[in-house]
Amino acid sequence: MTTSSQLPERSARYADPDPLLAAVPGLLGFTPERSVVLALFADSRTLVATLRLDLAVDAHGRPETSTRQQLQQLGAIVAGYDDVAGLAAIIVDDRFVPDAAGTAVNAYRRTFRLIERSFGEVGGLSAGFVIGELVHGAPWFTAWHPRPRLGRVRPPAPFFSPVPAAGVLSDPAISAVALQRAVYSGRPVLPRRSDLVAALVPGPHCDSVLCRPRTGPVPPAPPGTRDRNGATLVVERIRQIADQTVGIVELTCDETNELAEALCSVHTRDLLLALAVTELREAAEELWRRLTRGLSGRAGAAAATLLAHLHYMRGEGAFALVAVQRALELDPEYNLARLVDSALAHGMRPESLSEVVDYSFDLAASLGVDLPPRAYRAAG
C-alpha cells in the first residue's frame, strides 16, 4: 500500500483519468505488470491509498480464486477505513490486445464487477481502466464507466462525471508524482517489482580485503538491559552517510561486526525505529539495505525489519513487504518482523504505528542518545 496527498486539478465538467494512470508507477515506486491497481479516494482529488495485487485470470478473463480471495479480503480491510468514499481500478495486462470494436475490454468486466462488490461498503467502483503496459504512448480503455448508485445522485469518488472511452497515456516518467519522488527524495521509479527483490539479494559481508565476519549468532542483550553505546554507534554512522555528497556506503569488516552486534540489542533496534520519521531516514535506509544484504541471522533480520518499518511508515507497502519477507528468511522467529508482516497482512495504516515511534523517541531520551527531531508524519 502507498499513499499520496492530492492529484492535479481536474475540470469540473470533464474527468480526465490520464493524470491518475500516469501517476501509478510513481505512487507504487515501480512499474506494475499483470496487476490490479486500486486507487482509494476520499474525494475527487484526495488519494487515500494505492493497493496492488497480482492479476490472476483464466483464458476467458474470469478472476481465479486467488484474485477473488485477495479482493474480498482487501475490501473487508478497507471497510474499516473511515475516509474512503470510492475507488478507481486499473488493470495492467500485457496480454490485452485491443480490437477495433473496443470489445476486448469486456473480458475484464468480471474483475471490475468483483471489485465493485468487494468494495461496496466504501462507495464501490467509480471507474475501471485497462492498459497493456504503463509506458508513454500506450493506449488505455475505459471498461467501467462512472454511474450513480441506488439512492445516490452521483458516482462514488473520484470520477463524478463521464470519462472518455479511450486515450493515450502520457509519460509516467515525468508525471507530477514521479518527479516529486525523484527530485525531493532522490528515489527513482524501478522498472519492475522484481527489482525490489533484487535490491536485497545477499551480498558481501563488508568491503575489507580480508573479511572476518563474526561466526555464530550474536546473543541478544538480556531483557531490561539498556546500553546507549550501540545505538550511538549506529546513529553516528548514519550521520556520516548523510554527510556524504558522493559515493556509496563502505563498511570495514570490524565496523560491520560492531553494527551487527548493536542491532542484536532489542532496545537499540527499538530506538532506531524513530529514524524512519527524521531527516536521517534516507541515510538510515541506505545503511539498513546494505546490512540486510551483508548480514545473516538475527542481525540481518534486525536490519531488514528496520528497513521494512521505514518503508511502511513512508507508505511504501510493496517495498515493506519485500523487506519483511527477507527478514523472516534470515530469522523465521524474529518477533518484530512477524509483527510487521501481520500489520501488512491486515492492512494497518502506517499512522497506526505512530505510538511505536513515540516510544522510540522516549527510549532515546532516557538513554541520552541524540536523535534529530521528527520531520515527517507517517503516511496515511
N, C-alpha and C positions, 0 to 999 in steps of 0.2 A: 504494500500500500504506500502511495505517495500523496503528498498534499501540496496545495498551492493556494494563492490568495485569490486573484481575480484574473480573468481573461480580458483581452482587449474589448473596447466598446463595440456593440453591435447596433445596427439600425433597428429602430423600433418596429419598422414595417416589414423588414426582410431579414430573415435569420440566415446568416452565412456560417455553415459549420466548419469552413476551412481553418480558421484560427485554432479551433479545438483539435481537429485532425492533425494539423502540422505540429501542434504542441506535444503530442503523445510521447515521442521519443525523449524530449526534454523532461517531461514530467516523470517518466519511468527511469531515466538515466541510461537507457539502452533502447535499441530499435526492436520492437517485438516482432516475432514471426509465428504464424499459425496460432494466433492468440485471440482471446476475447478480452477487450479492454473496456472497463466500466468507469465512467466519469460521474461521480456523485456531486450534485449541486444543491445549494441552499436557495439560490435564485438564479436569474438569467446569467449572472457573471461570476458569482462566488462559487469556486470549486472547493468542495469539502475534502474529497479524497479521490485517488485513482487506483483502481484494482485491476490486476491482470491474472488470467488463468489460461492454461493450455486449451486450445481448441481441439476437441476430440469429437469428430462426426463421422458417420458411416458414408458409404458411397452415394447415398441419396440425400445427404445433408442432415440426417437425423442426429441429434446430440446423443453421444454414447453415455453410458451410465456414469462414468467418472465426471463428465461435464455437468450432467444433471445434478449429481450429488453436490458438487462444488458450488454451483449456482444457488441451489436451495440452502446450503449452509451459509454462504455469504449473505443471502437475503435475510436469513434469520439473525445474523450478526448485525447487519446494518439496520435492522428494525429497532435495535436498541439505541441508535444514534438519534438525538433529538433535533438535529439541524439539517436533515436531508429532506428535500422536497421533490426529488426526481432524479433521473439519470439519463445519460446518453450512452449508447453502446457502439463500439467499433469492432468489427471482425476483420482481422488481418489474415489473409489466407492466400499463399502463392499459387494454390490450385484453382483459384477463382479465375474463370475465363469469361469476361462479359460478352454477351451476344448483342446483335444489332437491335433486337426487340426489347432488350433490357429484362428478359425473364430469368436470367441466370441468378439474379439476386434472390429469387423466390426460394431457392434451395436452403437459404439461411433463415427463412422466416420462422421455422420451427424453433431455432435457437433464440430468436428475438421474442417469440411468444413465451418461451420458458423464462426468459429474463423478466418479461412483463409480469408473469405470475409470481415469480420468486421475490420480486421487489415491490409488490403491490402495497405493502404497508408503509412505504416511504414515497408513495406517489406513482410508482410504476415507471415504465419506459417512455421517455419523451420522443426519442428518435434513434434509429439504428442505421449504421452505415457499413458498407462492405468495400474493402480495398485489397488489392493483391499484395502490395508492399508499400511501406511508408517511405517513399522516395519522391524527390521532386519530379513533377510531371505525371505521376501515376493517376489514372482515372479512379474516382470513387463514385459510389452509387448509394442512394438512399433506399433502404429496404423496409424501413418502418418510419412512417411519417407522423408528425405530431398531430394528436387529435384529443379533444376533450373527453373526459371520462364521465360516467354516470354521476350526476349531481355536481359536476364541476364545469365552470364556464370556459375554462381554458386547459390546455395540456399541462402535464407536470413540467417542472423545471428541467432543462434550461431553455428549451425551444418552445416559446409560446406562440410563434407564428410559423407559417409554412417555410419549408426548406426546399431547395432545388432538388430535382430528381437525380442529378449527377453533376460532377465537376471535376476539376483537375487540381491535384494537390500542389500547394506552394512549397517552397523549400523548407523542410523541417530543420535544417542546419542553421537557418537564420530566423527561426521563429523567435518571438519575444522570450519564451521560456528557455530555449536552448542558449540564446545569447546571454541571458541573465545567469544561467548556470555556468557558462564558460568565463564570462567577464568577472563576475563577483566572487565566484568560488574556485575558479580555475579547474572545473570538473567537466571534461568533455563527455558527450553522449557516446556510449560504447556501441559498436556496430551490431552486437547481438548479445543475448543473455548469457550464452556460453562463455563470453569474455569475463563475466563476473566470476565464474568458477575458475577460469584460467588464471585470474589475478591472485588466487590463493593457493595454487599448487605448491607442494613442498619445494623449498629452495635451500640454498646453503645456510648452514648454521650461523656463519659470521663472514667477515671479509678479511680475516687474517690468513697469511700464507700457511702457517702451522695452526690448524684448528684443533682445539682440545675441548670439545663440548663436555659439560659435566655429565657423567653417566649415571644412570639410575634416577628414580624420582626424587625430587626435592621435597622433603617433608614439609607440610603446611605449618604455619605458626600455630602454637597452641591456642585454643579458644580463649578469648579475652585478652590476648597479648596485643598491645598496640605500640608499634615501633615506627617512628617518623622517618627513620633513615632510608628505608626502602622507597617510600613514597617520594621523599625529597630527591633521591637519586633519579627516579623516573621523570619527575616533573622538570628537573634541571636539564635532562637530556632532551626532553620535548621542547623546552625553551631554546636550546641550541639549534634544533631542527627548524624552529620557527624563524630564527635569526638568519638561517642560510638563505642566500639570494639565488644560488645556483647549485646544481649537483643533486645527488641522491643520498639517502641515509646509508652511512657506512658505519659498521659496528665491529670493533675488535672482538676477539674470542672472549677475553676476560670480561669486557663490558657486557656482551650478550649473556654470559653466565650470571653476572650480577643482576641484570634486568630480569632474567628468568627467576632467580631466587626471590626478588622483590615481588613479582607478580604472583608467587605462590602464597603470599600472605593475604588472607581474606580481607583484612582491614585495609591493606594497601590497595587491593583491587577495588574495594567498595569506594574508597576515597577517589580513585582515579575516574570513576564513572562521571564525576562532576565535570570533567574536561569536555564532555560532549556538548555543553552549552556555554563554553567560554571561547575567548578569542584564540585559544590554543587548539581548537578542535581539529583543524586541518593538519597541523603538525602531529597531533596525537593519532589521527587516522593513519598518517604515514608510518609512524612507529608501530602501531598495532598491526598494520598489514605486513610490515617487514618481519615482526616477531612471529606472527601467525604462520608465515612461510618457513621460518628458520627453526622454531622450537617444536618440541614434541611433548606428549603427556600433559600433565596438569598446567605447566607454564604456557604451552602453546594454546591450550583450551582457554586459559585466562585471557590471553591476548586476543584470540578470536572472539570471545564473548564481549570484551570491551569494544571491539570493532563492530560487532553486531548491535550492541546497545547504542553506539554513536550513530550508526545508520538509522536505527529505529527512531531515535529522538529527532532526527532530521526528516523523518517521514519517508525514508527510502526502504520500503518493505522488502523489495526483491534483493537488495544488497544485504539487508539484515538477515534474511533467511539463508542466503549462501554462507555468510559468516558463521551463523549459529550452527549450521549443519557441519561445517568444518570443525567447530569446537567440539561437537559431540562425536565426531570421528576420532579426534585426538584423545578425548576422555568421555566416554558414554555416560559416566556417572557424575559429571560436573554439574553441580546443582544450579548455579546461576544460568548456565547455558540451557538447562532444561526449563527453567522458569521463563527465559526469554522466548524459547521455542513455543512454549504453551501460550504466552501472550500473543505471539504472532498467529498461532493457530486459531485463537479465539477472537481475533480482530480487535484486541485492545488498542485504543488510540494512544499515540505517544504521550499526549498530555497527561494520561492517567498514570504515567511513571514519574511524574514530577516529584512526588514525595520521596522517591528513591534518591533523586538528585539533591533534594533538600538535606537528606540525611548525609550525603557525601560531603556537602559543604560544611555541615555541622561537625562531622568527623575530622575534616581537615583543620577546622578552627581549634578543636580540642587537642589535636596533636601539634599544633603550631606549624602546620605545613602551609606555605604561602601559595594560594591559588589565585588566578585572576578572577574578577567578578563575573557573574552571569552576564552573558552578552546576547544570548539567543533564547527564545522560547521553544518549548517542544512543539513539533508540528502537530496540527490538528487538534 
